[in-house]
Amino acid sequence: LALIAKVMAASDYRAILGLGKFVLVSSAALLAVLVRALFILLANRVNPATYFKKAFPVLSFAFVSRSSAGALPLNIETQHSLGVDSASANLAASFGTSIGQNGCAGVYPAMLATIVAPTVGIDVLSPTFFVPLIAVVAISSFGVAGVGGGATFASLIVLGTMGLPIEVVAVLASVEPLIDMVARLNVSDSMVAGITASHVAGGLDRSVLDDPEARVTAEAHVS
């Protein structure tokens, strides 16, 4: 709130409008990642409506806490309620707190790099730019902690490695928390990965998956 208030007080309306556009475009890109997950669920013969009903508690917790790592226990419990076997659930949830951060360590720094590159004369459609960018984003995401603010550190790593100016990170720090909350779709990605692995390995219990009573509630988790 302090960062947002400072930017609002010290910036003109054009700068604020630009930040607002960036938040909207980033959110749209992250929602596109979620839509991709829906197709993966359908490929695994899992009803997306059933998935979201059971996944809502952990997704809402990850959204407000901005922490994939903090949602780890609830993530595993939710996967169990989706019929995922313990081995797949534990592995997917654990990897999802670092390697699988498609939002804050993938989409966000890639968008920043794409925005900054033209300012230094780089063609973002050139393979010499976007191929190394994909590799850098994928590798750098391995070491980013799944906590609030992880997107900022991921951006610093990616921009620095690509030889791009990092000053834009400071400008966007005021709105990064808003994007970071949506970027916690990382948690959804890890659960979809667990479902997929369990389905391929033959360990997905569809009787549990289709049971509406087999779900994790916030009250039960707290108790």
FISE-896175 format. One line per 8 residues: number of its first residue (from 1); for each residue x negated, z negated, y negated of N, C-alpha, C. Coordinates in steps of 0.02 Angstrom, whole numbers, always signed. Atoms other than C-alpha are relative to their C-alpha. Layout:
N
NUM> X,Z,Y,X,Z,Y,X,Z,Y | ...
This chain:
223
1> -41,+0,+60,+0,+0,+0,-43,+0,-63 | +44,+2,+58,-143,-39,-119,-32,+68,-13 | +29,-67,+9,-225,+130,-87,+51,+49,-26 | -52,-46,+23,-61,+222,-110,+16,-13,-73 | -16,+17,+69,-24,+127,-271,-55,+25,-48 | +55,-22,+43,-197,+168,-341,+3,+76,-10 | -4,-73,+6,-177,+354,-302,+58,+20,-44 | -59,-16,+41,-3,+357,-378,-13,-11,-74
9> +13,+17,+70,-67,+276,-537,-53,+44,-32 | +57,-37,+28,-225,+380,-557,+4,+75,+9 | -4,-72,-14,-164,+552,-502,+59,+31,-36 | -57,-35,+29,-53,+683,-582,+47,+21,+55 | -52,-15,-49,+103,+746,-497,-21,+56,+47 | +23,-55,-43,+15,+902,-430,-41,-27,+59 | +41,+30,-52,-111,+797,-334,+44,-38,+50 | -45,+38,-44,+27,+685,-266,+41,+48,+43
17> -38,-50,-38,+129,+838,-216,-43,+30,+55 | +45,-27,-50,-22,+907,-126,-10,-47,+59 | +7,+49,-54,-45,+746,-28,+64,-2,+41 | -63,+0,-36,+139,+748,+16,+7,+60,+46 | -1,-60,-43,+125,+926,+82,-45,-9,+61 | +46,+10,-56,-24,+877,+187,+31,-47,+53 | -33,+46,-47,+74,+732,+264,+53,+37,+40 | -53,-37,-34,+220,+847,+305,-28,+50,+50
25> +30,-50,-44,+111,+984,+378,-33,-34,+60 | +32,+36,-55,+12,+858,+481,+52,-26,+49 | -53,+25,-43,+172,+780,+546,+31,+56,+42 | -27,-57,-37,+238,+952,+593,-46,+21,+56 | +48,-18,-53,+78,+990,+689,+1,-50,+57 | -3,+51,-51,+90,+825,+781,+65,+5,+41 | -63,-10,-36,+272,+858,+825,-5,+61,+46 | +11,-58,-44,+216,+1026,+895,-36,-22,+64
33> +33,+28,-59,+102,+927,+1012,+52,-33,+45 | -52,+33,-38,+255,+827,+1065,+44,+51,+36 | -40,-53,-31,+354,+986,+1099,-37,+29,+61 | +39,-25,-57,+213,+1048,+1210,+6,-47,+59 | -7,+50,-53,+228,+885,+1308,+68,+8,+36 | -66,-9,-31,+413,+922,+1337,-2,+54,+53 | +6,-53,-49,+369,+1084,+1425,-38,-23,+62 | +37,+27,-57,+244,+990,+1534,+46,-44,+42
41> -48,+41,-37,+381,+865,+1581,+47,+44,+41 | -45,-46,-36,+498,+1008,+1627,-35,+32,+59 | +39,-29,-55,+360,+1085,+1733,-7,-49,+58 | +4,+51,-51,+351,+920,+1826,+69,-22,+25 | -70,+15,-19,+542,+920,+1849,+21,-71,-22 | -18,+64,+31,+561,+768,+1735,+45,+14,-60 | -46,-9,+56,+710,+759,+1618,-28,-32,-63 | +27,+28,+61,+643,+738,+1440,+42,-57,-29
49> -44,+53,+25,+796,+633,+1393,-13,-65,+36 | +16,+60,-39,+759,+511,+1534,-67,-28,-20 | +67,+21,+20,+577,+506,+1483,+2,-38,-66 | +0,+31,+66,+612,+464,+1301,+40,-65,-1 | -38,+62,-4,+742,+332,+1343,-45,-57,+25 | +44,+51,-29,+613,+239,+1446,-63,-10,-41 | +63,+4,+37,+465,+277,+1333,+10,-27,-71 | -11,+19,+70,+548,+226,+1169,-33,-67,-19
57> +32,+64,+21,+487,+42,+1170,-74,+7,-14 | +73,-5,+10,+303,+87,+1190,-16,+49,-57 | +12,-47,+55,+314,+236,+1070,+14,-33,-67 | -16,+34,+63,+397,+130,+935,-52,-53,-15 | +53,+50,+11,+267,-8,+960,-64,+34,-24 | +61,-35,+21,+124,+117,+946,+7,+27,-71 | -12,-27,+67,+205,+191,+790,-12,-53,-54 | +6,+51,+52,+216,+28,+693,-68,-35,+1
65> +64,+36,-5,+52,-46,+757,-59,+46,-14 | +53,-50,+9,-50,+116,+738,-58,-13,+47 | +52,+18,-47,-145,+64,+894,+17,+24,+70 | -8,-22,-69,-158,+159,+1057,-26,-54,+48 | +29,+52,-42,-268,+20,+1127,+47,-60,+6 | -46,+56,-1,-142,-115,+1078,+61,+13,+43 | -58,-18,-40,-5,-20,+1169,-17,+10,+74 | +22,-14,-68,-107,-7,+1330,+41,-37,+53
73> -39,+34,-53,-17,-144,+1432,+72,+27,+5 | -68,-26,+0,+155,-81,+1380,+2,+72,+24 | +6,-69,-24,+98,+97,+1415,+2,+1,+77 | +4,+3,-74,+56,+52,+1596,+67,-20,+29 | -65,+22,-25,+220,-42,+1621,+52,+55,-5 | -48,-55,+9,+318,+105,+1552,-10,+54,+51 | +13,-50,-52,+232,+225,+1670,+27,-22,+67 | -29,+26,-63,+282,+113,+1815,+75,+10,+1
81> -72,-10,+3,+462,+122,+1756,+20,+73,+6 | -11,-72,-7,+444,+312,+1759,-17,+24,+70 | +15,-17,-69,+394,+306,+1942,-71,+20,+14 | +70,-18,-9,+209,+336,+1915,-36,-53,+42 | +36,+48,-41,+96,+256,+2045,-52,-37,-42 | +43,+44,+39,-20,+117,+1988,-67,+31,-18 | +66,-30,+13,-183,+214,+2005,+4,+52,-56 | -7,-52,+52,-123,+361,+1900,+18,-31,-67
89> -21,+33,+62,-41,+246,+1771,-59,-34,-34 | +57,+35,+29,-196,+140,+1746,-53,+48,-26 | +51,-47,+20,-314,+288,+1736,+22,+39,-62 | -23,-39,+57,-207,+391,+1617,+6,-42,-63 | -8,+44,+58,-168,+245,+1502,-68,-20,-29 | +67,+21,+23,-350,+189,+1494,-36,+57,-35 | +32,-58,+31,-417,+364,+1457,+37,+19,-65 | -39,-19,+58,-276,+390,+1333,-16,-40,-63
97> +19,+40,+58,-344,+253,+1219,-62,+27,-35 | +60,-28,+31,-500,+357,+1184,-3,+75,+8 | +10,-71,-11,-522,+527,+1265,+62,+40,-16 | -61,-39,+8,-340,+579,+1253,+34,-6,-67 | -31,+8,+66,-312,+550,+1068,+9,+67,-36 | -11,-68,+28,-242,+721,+1027,+21,-2,-73 | -24,+3,+69,-166,+661,+864,-53,-18,-50 | +46,+24,+52,-285,+554,+761,-71,+26,+9
105> +68,-24,-11,-444,+621,+842,-2,+75,+15 | -3,-72,-13,-385,+800,+870,+29,+39,-57 | -35,-40,+51,-255,+874,+753,-23,-18,-70 | +16,+22,+68,-298,+770,+599,-69,+25,-24 | +65,-25,+24,-487,+805,+587,-6,+75,+1 | +2,-73,-2,-462,+986,+638,+34,+30,-61 | -33,-25,+60,-339,+1011,+496,-42,-11,-63 | +43,+13,+57,-457,+930,+372,-57,+51,-4
113> +55,-49,-1,-600,+1042,+427,+24,+69,-20 | -28,-65,+17,-488,+1195,+411,+15,+6,-74 | -15,+0,+71,-437,+1145,+235,-64,+2,-42 | +62,+5,+39,-613,+1105,+176,-43,+62,+6 | +46,-56,-13,-702,+1255,+253,+4,+56,-53 | -2,-54,+51,-636,+1387,+129,-32,-19,-66 | +30,+20,+64,-701,+1284,-18,-75,+10,-1 | +73,-13,-3,-879,+1315,+43,-13,+70,+26
121> +10,-70,-17,-851,+1499,+82,+2,+17,+74 | -3,-13,-72,-814,+1487,+269,+68,+30,+18 | -61,-31,-24,-685,+1600,+351,+26,-39,+60 | -25,+44,-53,-577,+1484,+457,+24,+41,+60 | -23,-42,-56,-519,+1632,+565,-59,+30,+39 | +58,-25,-34,-697,+1673,+615,-15,-41,+63 | +18,+37,-62,-743,+1628,+797,-60,-46,-9 | +59,+41,+10,-907,+1560,+732,+18,-67,-33
129> -23,+63,+28,-805,+1425,+644,+46,-38,+48 | -49,+38,-37,-657,+1382,+753,-21,-16,+72 | +24,+17,-67,-746,+1389,+922,-43,-63,-1 | +37,+63,+5,-877,+1258,+872,+45,-59,-21 | -45,+54,+22,-737,+1159,+786,+38,-29,+60 | -36,+24,-59,-638,+1148,+948,-46,-43,+43 | +48,+38,-41,-794,+1090,+1041,-17,-67,-32 | +17,+62,+35,-840,+961,+909,+58,-50,+2
137> -59,+44,-1,-663,+891,+900,+9,-31,+69 | -9,+25,-69,-652,+877,+1090,-52,-53,+18 | +54,+47,-18,-821,+791,+1109,+2,-63,-43 | +1,+59,+44,-808,+677,+957,+57,-48,+14 | -56,+44,-14,-639,+611,+1014,-15,-51,+54 | +17,+46,-54,-724,+526,+1161,-19,-69,-25 | +27,+64,+23,-799,+391,+1052,+41,-33,-55 | -41,+28,+54,-657,+355,+930,+46,-54,+28
145> -41,+56,-23,-572,+186,+951,+74,+14,-14 | -72,-10,+7,-384,+189,+977,+33,-54,-42 | -27,+51,+45,-347,+76,+829,+17,+33,-67 | -17,-26,+65,-277,+98,+654,-61,+19,-40 | +57,-24,+38,-394,+200,+545,-46,+44,+41 | +43,-41,-42,-468,+294,+692,-4,+72,-23 | -1,-69,+24,-417,+459,+614,-53,+11,-54 | +50,-5,+54,-530,+425,+464,-70,+7,+29
153> +66,-3,-31,-682,+393,+574,-10,+66,+37 | +4,-64,-35,-643,+547,+680,-14,+56,-49 | +10,-51,+50,-635,+652,+522,-71,+0,-27 | +69,+5,+23,-803,+588,+461,-48,+30,+50 | +43,-27,-53,-882,+633,+627,+4,+76,+1 | -9,-73,-5,-807,+808,+633,-27,+36,-61 | +23,-33,+61,-840,+854,+451,-76,-3,-6 | +73,+7,+4,-1017,+786,+458,-36,+45,+49
161> +32,-43,-52,-1058,+878,+619,+5,+74,-18 | -11,-70,+19,-986,+1041,+552,-36,+18,-65 | +35,-13,+62,-1089,+1024,+393,+46,+10,-60 | -49,-6,+53,-935,+1011,+282,+0,-62,-44 | -2,+60,+44,-915,+895,+131,+52,-50,+24 | -43,+52,-27,-838,+729,+179,+40,-36,-55 | -34,+35,+55,-772,+680,+6,+75,+1,+7 | -73,-6,-6,-597,+739,+52,+29,-57,+41
169> -25,+55,-40,-584,+596,+176,+20,-59,-44 | -16,+54,+47,-588,+471,+33,+64,+14,-38 | -61,-18,+37,-452,+566,-59,+62,-11,+43 | -57,+4,-45,-338,+568,+94,+8,-69,+32 | -4,+67,-30,-371,+386,+141,+65,-36,-20 | -61,+33,+23,-217,+335,+41,+61,+19,+42 | -57,-21,-39,-99,+435,+151,-15,+3,+75 | +20,-2,-71,-196,+426,+315,+42,-47,+43
177> -41,+43,-42,-95,+275,+377,+67,+31,+18 | -64,-32,-14,+66,+376,+363,-7,+51,+57 | +12,-50,-53,-8,+515,+470,-21,-35,+64 | +26,+35,-58,-92,+391,+586,+57,-28,+43 | -57,+26,-38,+77,+317,+635,+30,+54,+44 | -26,-56,-38,+142,+487,+688,-49,+22,+53 | +52,-21,-47,-24,+523,+772,-2,-42,+63 | -1,+42,-60,+12,+384,+896,+41,+32,+56
185> -26,-38,-56,+95,+519,+999,-52,+6,+55 | +52,+6,-52,-71,+496,+1090,+27,-38,+60 | -27,+42,-54,+22,+364,+1190,+46,+41,+44 | -45,-44,-39,+154,+490,+1242,-41,+48,+43 | +41,-48,-37,+19,+613,+1293,-31,-33,+62 | +30,+34,-58,-64,+484,+1406,+52,-13,+54 | -53,+12,-50,+103,+444,+1490,+19,+66,+35 | -14,-65,-30,+138,+629,+1517,-56,+19,+48
193> +57,-13,-45,-36,+645,+1592,+7,-40,+64 | -10,+42,-59,+4,+500,+1709,+55,+28,+45 | -55,-30,-38,+168,+581,+1762,-25,+62,+37 | +25,-62,-30,+81,+747,+1793,-47,-14,+59 | +48,+17,-53,-61,+669,+1894,+37,-29,+61 | -37,+30,-55,+61,+566,+1997,+42,+52,+37 | -40,-53,-31,+172,+718,+2028,-43,+45,+44 | +45,-44,-38,+26,+827,+2084,-26,-36,+63
201> +27,+38,-57,-41,+688,+2196,+54,-22,+49 | -54,+19,-45,+130,+659,+2273,+19,-73,-3 | -14,+72,+4,+142,+480,+2212,+57,-17,-48 | -53,+13,+49,+285,+500,+2086,+64,-20,+37 | -60,+27,-31,+432,+392,+2141,+61,+20,-41 | -56,-26,+39,+584,+489,+2083,+61,-45,+3 | -56,+48,-2,+705,+353,+2137,-7,-50,-58 | +12,+44,+58,+624,+240,+2006,+9,+38,-64
209> -6,-41,+60,+615,+381,+1880,+73,+10,-20 | -70,-15,+14,+801,+417,+1895,+43,-63,-6 | -38,+63,+4,+852,+232,+1896,+3,-22,-73 | -4,+20,+70,+918,+190,+1721,-16,-74,-12 | +16,+71,+6,+890,+5,+1755,-74,-14,+3 | +73,+8,-5,+705,+30,+1788,-31,+21,-66 | +28,-15,+66,+644,+21,+1609,-30,-63,-30 | +32,+56,+34,+536,-89,+1499,+34,-11,-67
217> -31,+16,+65,+622,-177,+1354,-48,-42,-40 | +43,+39,+45,+539,-255,+1204,+8,-74,+15 | -12,+71,-13,+621,-422,+1247,-36,-23,+62 | +33,+18,-62,+556,-420,+1423,-75,-2,-7 | +73,-2,+10,+381,-374,+1365,-23,-62,-38 | +19,+59,+38,+378,-516,+1239,+3,-62,+43 | -7,+59,-42,+441,-641,+1365,-53,-2,+54
